[in-house]
Amino acid sequence: MLGVISALGLLLLMPGPTNTLLLRSGILTGFRRAWPLSLLECLAYLAQISFWGYLLSHLGDSVPWGLKLVQFASVCYLIRTSYLLWCHPDETLKSAPEARVSKLHFFLLTLINPKGLLIVSFIVPVQTFADVTLYVQFVAQFTAVVVPVGCAWVLFGARIKRGGYAWLTPHAINRTASVVIGVFTLAILTRLADSLIHTGA
């Protein structure tokens, strides 16, 4: 359980479209008005993860390569994210400062965020979505992680607005995140390669 929660926390802390919007909302409207977005984030992720988990759990036996294909696509997403964060570290908050995102747009953007695929293919066992008890436990664990992490991004944005930390720039944040994602990707690639070797054997 602790391993799943730790992996979920690390993955959900990664900068991306959803977390960038949470950060911006904290900067623009403050923590009190923006923190409910973390609840929308949780609902959107659960809807996406449940869909992929149900699909893979029912197709796994008939299409054994399906999960490997999803895992490979997830790794490609991580590599691309790490590359973009390293090569373009100053582009996180380039949209107009007065721009606000609707709750519907935020929900839909989270719904198509590829992190859901990563969670299904690498962190949560596919059997979870075929067993009601395991699924309910996963929902509880996921909610206990994603809501505080979402609130942390909002609070981070609110603190940046109020604190004026000169060193806490998008450049520094994104370069650090790029390294963390790179290490995380390497670990996932190692696990995927080991799985393929054992499958071939």
VENQUIDA-V705354 format. One line per field, one symbol per residue. ss: DSSP state (H for helix, E for strand, L for the rest). burial: b if it has 16 or more other ideal C-beta (glycine too) atoms within 10 Angstrom, else e. A space follows every 10 residues. Layout:
ss: ???
burial: ???
This chain:
ss: LHHHHHHHHH HHHLLLHHHH HHHHHHHHHL HHHHLLHHHH HHHHHHHHHH HHHHHHHHHL LLLLHHHHHH HHHHHHHHHH HHHHHHHLLL LLLLLLLLLL LLHHHHHHHH HLLLHHHHHH HHHLLHHHHH LHHHHHHHHH HHHHHHHHHH HHHHHHHHHH HHHLLLLLLH HHHHHHHHHH HHHHHHHHHH HHHHHHHHHH L
burial: eeebeebbeb bbebbbebbb bbbbbbbbbb beebbebbeb bbebbbebbb ebbebbbeee eeeeeebeeb beebbebbee bbeebeeebe ebeeeeeeee beeeebbebb bebbbbbbbb bbbbebebbe eeeebeebee bbeebbeebb bbbbbbbbeb eeeeeeeeeb eebbeebbee bbebbeebee ebeeeeeeee e
